[in-house]
Amino acid sequence: MVAGSAMESDMTTSRIQLLNPPSLYDPSPNAYSQLAIVPAGSRLAFISGQGGDEPDGSFSPDFRTQAAAAFRNLGLALAAVGAGPAQVAKILVMIVDHDMEKLHIMQEEQRRLFGTHHPAATLTPVPCLALPEMQIEVEAVAVLPDGN
């Protein structure tokens, strides 16, 4: 996304406008936008933090595996309410013992789920999460498509 431009999400039913004003850094190469605007009256889904757990509840000790699982789980949560990645306005990512290697891995997995849709985002390094084996958690706010 070009600085100062607005981009509507892939699904026009969500009508999310993602903005990077020219007065702020353009973070689109890092897979997020500075601002997300949703229309008044939109139905929102607040998705709890999705960890990097596997379907059986186990956690891999590998950060990349957990990051892939966390974004996969976010995709499954979105699908459960009839939404998809293009309906996400904002994400919050929490990473235990954050470093640049983990940042790049997280961005790869974020791009895998969201493609060219870059929701507003916050990354927060944390000392620990709810369970000792958790290394990443991803929350989201999604605008539900019309009719959901």
N, C-alpha and C positions, 0 to 999 in steps of 0.2 A: 504494500500500500504506500502511496506517495504521501509525504508529509502534507498535512492540510486537507487531504482528500477524505471523502466519506465513502463507505462501501456498504451496501446492503448485503445481508447474508444470502446464501444460496437459495434459501426457501423464502419467497416473498411473504409467506404467511406470518413469519416471525417479525419482519420489519425492523430488525436491529440495525442501527447505524453505528458503525465503528469509525472513530475519528482519531487522527493524529494531527493536532493543530500545529501550524508552522512555528509557533512560539515555544514548542516543546520538542524534545528529542524524538525522532521517528524510530520506534522500537520494532517496526514490522520485520526487520531481519531476525529478530529474536522471537518471533511468533506471537506477539501480543500487540494490542492497541492501547493508547492512552485513555480513551473514553469509549463507553458504550451507551447509547441512548435507546431506550425502548419506549414505544408509544403509551400514552396514558390509557389506562383500562386493560392493559395486557395481563394475562394470567401468567404468573411466575411459578416455577418449580425451584425450590431450594434443596439442592442435593447435598446430603451429608458427606463428610470426608470419605472418599473411597481409598482404601488402603491397597497395598500391593499383594493382597492375599489371593491364593488360588481358589478354585471352586470348592475344594475340600477344607478350606479355612487355614491351610498351611502357608508359610512364608518362605520363599527362597532366601538364602543368605546373600544372594547376588543383587546389587542395586538395579542393574539394567532389567533383570527379570521382574523385580518388584515394580519398577516404573512402568513397564509394559502392562503388567497386571492392573495397576492403579488406573491407567487411562482406559484399558479394556473394560474394567468395572464401571468407570464413569459412562462409557458408551452404553453398557447394559442398563444402567440406571436411567439414562436418557430414554432409551428405547421403551422402558417399562411405562413411561408416561407419554408415549407417542411423539417424542422429540428426537432430535439428532444433534450432532455437533454444531451445525449451523444455527441452532437456536440458543446456544450458550452466549450469554452477555458478559459473564465475569467468572473467572476461576481464581482460587486461592490454592497454591501449592506449598506444602510444608515438607522440607527435606531435613533429615537428621544428619548432622555433621556435614553440612553443605560444603562443596568445593567446586572448582571449575569443571572437573571431569563429570561430576554428578549433574551440574547445570547442563552440559552438552547432551548428556544422555536423556535428561528430562525433556529438553527441547526436541530431540529426535522423536520421542514418544508422543509429545504434544502435537507435533506436526503430523505424525502418523494418524492420529485421531482427527485433528481439525483441518488438515490440509492447508488451504489458503485462507481459511476463516481464522482470524486472530482476535479472540475475545480480550477484553480488558483482563489484566492479570496481576496478581501479587505473588511473589515468591518470598517465603519466610523461612530462614534457617532456624531450626529448633534443636534443642539438646536431646529431646526424646518425644515419642508419640504415645498413644494409649497403651500399646503393647510393646514390650522390649524388642521384639523382632521386627517391628515396623520401621521402614526407612523412608517412606514417602506416603503422603496423603493428599488427595485432590478434592476440593469442594467446588461446587458450581452453582450458578444461578442461571436458569434457562427460561426463555420466553416460550410458552407453549404455543404450538401452531393453532390457528383458528380451528374451532371444533373440538379441541381436546380439553 
